[in-house]
Structures are given as structure tokens and as C-alpha cells.
Amino acid sequence: MNDMIKAEREKILSRKQTKILFITGVILIIAYFFLFQFNYSSVFYNYDTGKMDTVSGFAAIEQRKENADIFAGELTPEILTLMEQKIAEAKTATDTKDENSAFSALHVYRDQTAILEYMTEPDGKMQSIEEAYPNHKSVVLGYCDGWDKMLSSMGSILAILLCLLVVITLSPVFSEEYACHTDSVIYAARYGKTKLVTAKIIASLETITAMYVIFLLLNFILYMGIYGLQGWNIQSSLHYATSTYNLTFLQMFLISVVCNILGIVAMTIITLFISAKLNTPVTALITSCVVCFLPVLFDFTESVPLLQKLQEICPIFMLHMNGVFAKMKTYVGIQQPIIMLLFNMIVVALFSLMIKNIVKKHQVMG
């Protein structure tokens, strides 16, 4: 069995599209980080010149850290008062200045403004910390840009790369053999319809999971290496105003990794099922793309809410966990992440059995 798995794994890795996608993935992750995260220009008010200014790179990171340190620690009424004081000072300093100056002065306090707005009721009354954050024993503030940006990257560029990697790399696993008519030789062998099928599934899962781990480690090294590890114990809900999940950034990251892996496994099994069902790699690829990406192409929130909720537990949403944790949703009283885990585990078990059944009944074409 080990020899079969090794042979199938080498077959997947030797394909040109696998190599191209992997190298492209590494390049895109690095490019996305430096172009859209690290080198992204942020505005601030320069009190020396009295005008709006921009900052990027390490200077922007230091500015964000210095600002976060002012309010770092447990959220208390005193810290809330300090937030209001700093925001009021910024408004006063730019009261007679132009619109850009006024905006830039407040922009550096955007996180604090969001907290104050979240705690303010529609009638203008400020809630207590206990009322605003009922699921938190204490609310810790601090610098956490590295974790926040990394989770955002995992739910965007990394998610897209993994989806493409699965459907393009694995669509030919079974269908290519049908198209090349090598199935007559392979399935006539002693273990052609039993152990070999299991070997193909395991090899596919090993390959995709290994690539995910490499992409994840690259992401982790970039964000944690540049932005720093600090902020792991900050409540992620502070950055998602509509979320009531009592999770630190580290907890959210670990849960996201588990959900990502299960989502990848589910997408892999579905793609292999389609590959086993169809006779050519091209039709298998097109069908896999449609099945895997369809849930995120249409939004039925307003028209058919139930259909939208069903879409949001599909495998592709398992790769976008920062979006899932941004807002609490329940299914018959059960939180969305739990339903997603259960649904995708059922998908993996069901489609694995269906793959073996399809291959077992496969009729060799002349």
C-alpha cells in the first residue's frame, strides 16, 4: 500500500500544472503581502507640518504599535475615557484645517472609534463594558495587526489558491486514465479497484495538505516575522463589530487551520468523485470548478435566505473562516462553525464511499 501511495503521490507532483500552481502560489503570497499589506500606505496627521501625511512599511508598523500601546491592557472605564480624550484632541487640533487633515487625524484612532461606536446605543447612551461584551470576562486591548492581517490573507489569497490547486491538480486523477484508456490495464490488476483507489485518495490528500501547510508556514513567517507575534491574546471580536465569538486571535487562528484542512479534504474528495465519474480531465475540471466555486458566486441573502445559509456551510467557506467568525450565525440553535464541521465530515465520508463504488462498477471502454 505504501508503494502505491508513493507512486500516486509522485504522479500528482510530476504533473506540470501542479508545479506551476505551487510556484505561482508562493509568488502570489509573497507579492500580496508586500504589495497590499506591508507597503500599503496609511494616512496620518503630521502635527509638525499641519497637513495630512502618508506612511508605509516598517514606519507604519511602528506608528500602529505606538498608538496601540497608549490603550494597551484590559479595557476599563478609564481607558474608554482616554479614547474619548484622544479623539477629542485630534478633532480640536484639526478643527480649522481642511477635510483631509481632519480625516487623517482621526484615522489613527480608527480602532478606538470603532470600539466606542460599538458600545454606543442608538439613543446615544454608552453601554457598560459588561453590557457591550457579555461573553467576555475581560476585554484585552493591544497591537495585533500581524494576526488580523494574516487571518485576512488566509481567507482571501490563500483560499483562492487552495481551491484552484485542488480542482486543477486533482481533476485528472481518475479521468485521465479513462481518457488515455489505461484504465483497462490498471483496473484489471489485482488491487486495481480496491487498494489502488484508496492509495489515490490518500496520495491526493497528502499532496494538497502538504502544500497547504507550506503556504500557511510562508504566510506565518511573513506576517509574524514582520509584524511580530504580539496580539495573540487579543479578542478577535474587537475587530469584528458584529461578532460575539469569545475567541483570541490565537484561538481563531488554530480553529481556522483545523477548518481549512477539513475544507480542503472535503473539496479534494468531491473533486476526486467528479474525476471518477467523468471520462475526460477537461469535463472533470470544469465540473469541479463549478461545484467548488458556485457557493460563493451568488448571494441569496435577500432573495432566498435559507439557500444562502446552506451555501455557507459548503467546503469553500471552510477556507474563509475570518468571514464566518465576523458574525454569529446559528442553525437550529447550533453555531455555524460546528454545523460546518459536521456537514463537511459527512461529505468526506459519503463521497469517499461513492468514489470506491463508482470505480468498482466502472466499465472499461474500448
Protein Blocks (a to p, Z undefined) as FASTA:
>chain_A
ZZmmmmmmmmmmmpmklmmmmmmmmmmmmmmmmmmmmmpccddddfknopacddehjllm
mmmmmmmmmmgcjddfklmmmmmmmmmmmmmmmmmmcfklmmmmmmmmmmmmmmmmmmpc
fkopacdfklmmmmbmbdcdddfklmmmmmmmmmmmmmmmmmmmmmmmmmmmmmmmmmno
pmmmmmmpmklmmmmmmmmmmmmmmmmmmmmmmmmmmmmmmmmmmnopghjlpcfklmmm
kbcbdcdfklmmmmmmmmmmmmmmmmmmmmmmmmmmpmbfklmmmmmmmmmmmmmmpcck
lmmmmlmmmmmmgfklmmmmmlmmmpccdeehiafklmmmmmmmmmmmmmmmmmmmmmmm
pccdZZ
